[in-house]
Amino acid sequence: MSAYLILKWLHVLSSVLLVGTGFGTAFYCFFVNRGGNLQAQAVVNRLVVRADTWFTTPAAIFQPLSGIALAHLAGWPLGTPWLATSIALFALAGACWLPVLWLQWRMAQMAEAAAAQGSALPPAFARCARQWELLGYPAFAAMLGVFYLMVAKPALWG
């Protein structure tokens, strides 16, 4: 197998890890935070932070590095319309994701503290959860766009 195909396989695998872990943890966090079970919220929010640290972050770092390398190996200029658009969408997803990391960390801390103290979640938890959710929608939409562009490679302009 050529270096290009190995890198392409790793790029695809890391994209699945990035989006799959992100969607999976978002699913559980979204529903547990509406369920009202404080112990479950503490556990799930802690594990969401852990999953993003162990899986999502390394994949998010590897994606642009491997993508740029693949473009170079294939001879595609980064200004190629579908490629430039996918880079912009990835940057948009990243701009949404970075504050999400902080929000998840804060939510996990608040849920852990409330569970340990046997108290209710502070109002700040609901605000963080709402901001987390609002940032998640454009991030996932952007990543769906990236997947489409990577597969279809459409002629967008020019």
C-alpha positions as CSV (number, residue, x, y, z in Angstrom):
1,M,0.0,0.0,0.0
2,S,1.4,3.5,-0.9
3,A,2.1,6.2,1.6
4,Y,-0.8,8.2,0.1
5,L,-3.3,5.4,0.7
6,I,-2.0,4.8,4.3
7,L,-2.3,8.5,5.1
8,K,-5.8,8.6,3.4
9,W,-6.9,5.7,5.5
10,L,-5.6,7.4,8.7
11,H,-7.3,10.6,7.6
12,V,-10.7,8.9,7.1
13,L,-10.3,6.9,10.3
14,S,-9.5,10.1,12.3
15,S,-12.4,11.9,10.8
16,V,-14.8,9.1,11.9
17,L,-13.2,9.3,15.4
18,L,-13.6,13.1,15.5
19,V,-17.2,13.3,14.3
20,G,-18.3,10.0,15.8
21,T,-17.0,10.7,19.2
22,G,-18.3,14.3,19.1
23,F,-21.8,13.2,18.0
24,G,-21.9,10.3,20.5
25,T,-20.8,12.4,23.5
26,A,-23.1,15.2,22.4
27,F,-26.0,12.8,22.3
28,Y,-25.4,11.5,25.8
29,C,-24.7,14.9,27.2
30,F,-27.7,16.5,25.6
31,F,-30.1,13.9,27.0
32,V,-28.5,13.4,30.5
33,N,-28.6,17.2,31.1
34,R,-32.4,17.1,30.5
35,G,-33.0,14.1,32.6
36,G,-32.5,15.7,36.0
37,N,-30.4,12.8,37.5
38,L,-27.6,14.7,39.1
39,Q,-25.4,11.6,39.6
40,A,-25.8,10.7,35.9
41,Q,-25.0,14.3,34.9
42,A,-21.8,14.2,37.0
43,V,-20.6,11.0,35.5
44,V,-21.6,11.7,31.9
45,N,-20.2,15.2,31.8
46,R,-16.9,14.0,33.3
47,L,-16.7,11.2,30.7
48,V,-17.5,13.7,27.9
49,V,-14.5,15.8,28.9
50,R,-12.4,12.7,29.0
51,A,-13.6,11.5,25.6
52,D,-12.8,14.9,24.1
53,T,-9.4,14.9,25.7
54,W,-8.5,11.4,24.6
55,F,-10.1,11.0,21.2
56,T,-11.6,14.2,19.8
57,T,-8.6,16.5,20.4
58,P,-5.9,14.3,18.9
59,A,-8.2,13.6,15.9
60,A,-8.9,17.4,15.5
61,I,-5.1,18.0,15.5
62,F,-4.4,15.2,13.0
63,Q,-7.2,16.1,10.6
64,P,-5.7,19.3,9.1
65,L,-2.2,18.0,9.2
66,S,-3.1,14.8,7.3
67,G,-5.5,16.8,5.0
68,I,-2.8,19.2,4.0
69,A,-0.3,16.4,3.4
70,L,-2.9,14.5,1.3
71,A,-3.6,17.6,-0.8
72,H,0.1,18.1,-1.3
73,L,0.7,14.4,-2.3
74,A,-2.3,14.5,-4.7
75,G,-1.2,17.8,-6.2
76,W,-4.3,19.8,-5.2
77,P,-3.6,23.4,-4.4
78,L,-5.2,24.5,-1.1
79,G,-7.1,27.2,-3.1
80,T,-9.0,24.5,-5.0
81,P,-12.6,25.6,-4.4
82,W,-13.9,22.4,-2.7
83,L,-10.7,22.1,-0.6
84,A,-10.7,25.8,0.4
85,T,-14.4,25.6,1.4
86,S,-13.8,22.4,3.4
87,I,-10.9,24.1,5.2
88,A,-13.1,27.1,6.0
89,L,-15.8,24.8,7.3
90,F,-13.3,22.9,9.4
91,A,-12.1,26.2,10.8
92,L,-15.7,27.2,11.6
93,A,-16.3,23.9,13.4
94,G,-13.1,24.4,15.4
95,A,-14.1,28.0,16.3
96,C,-17.3,26.5,17.8
97,W,-15.6,23.5,19.3
98,L,-12.9,25.4,21.3
99,P,-15.5,27.2,23.6
100,V,-17.4,23.9,23.8
101,L,-14.4,22.3,25.4
102,W,-14.3,25.0,28.1
103,L,-18.1,24.8,28.6
104,Q,-18.0,21.0,29.0
105,W,-15.2,21.3,31.5
106,R,-17.2,23.8,33.5
107,M,-20.4,21.7,33.3
108,A,-18.5,18.7,34.5
109,Q,-17.0,20.7,37.4
110,M,-20.4,22.1,38.4
111,A,-22.1,18.7,38.2
112,E,-19.4,16.9,40.2
113,A,-19.5,19.6,42.9
114,A,-23.3,19.6,43.2
115,A,-23.3,15.8,43.4
116,A,-20.6,15.7,46.0
117,Q,-22.4,18.3,48.1
118,G,-25.8,16.9,47.5
119,S,-27.0,20.3,46.2
120,A,-28.8,21.4,43.1
121,L,-26.9,22.5,40.0
122,P,-26.2,26.2,39.9
123,P,-28.1,28.4,37.3
124,A,-24.7,28.7,35.5
125,F,-25.0,25.1,34.5
126,A,-28.1,25.7,32.5
127,R,-26.5,28.7,30.8
128,C,-23.4,26.7,29.9
129,A,-25.5,23.8,28.6
130,R,-27.5,26.1,26.4
131,Q,-24.4,27.8,25.0
132,W,-22.8,24.3,24.5
133,E,-25.8,23.2,22.5
134,L,-26.0,26.4,20.4
135,L,-22.3,26.0,19.4
136,G,-22.8,22.3,18.6
137,Y,-25.3,22.8,15.8
138,P,-23.1,24.9,13.5
139,A,-20.1,22.8,14.3
140,F,-21.8,19.5,13.3
141,A,-23.4,21.2,10.2
142,A,-19.9,22.4,9.2
143,M,-18.5,18.9,9.6
144,L,-21.3,17.4,7.5
145,G,-20.4,19.9,4.8
146,V,-16.7,18.9,5.1
147,F,-17.6,15.2,4.7
148,Y,-19.7,16.1,1.6
149,L,-16.9,18.1,0.0
150,M,-14.3,15.5,0.7
151,V,-16.3,12.8,-1.0
152,A,-17.9,14.7,-3.9
153,K,-15.1,17.2,-4.6
154,P,-17.6,19.4,-6.5
155,A,-16.6,22.3,-8.8
156,L,-17.9,25.2,-6.7
157,W,-16.7,28.1,-8.7
158,G,-14.0,29.0,-11.3
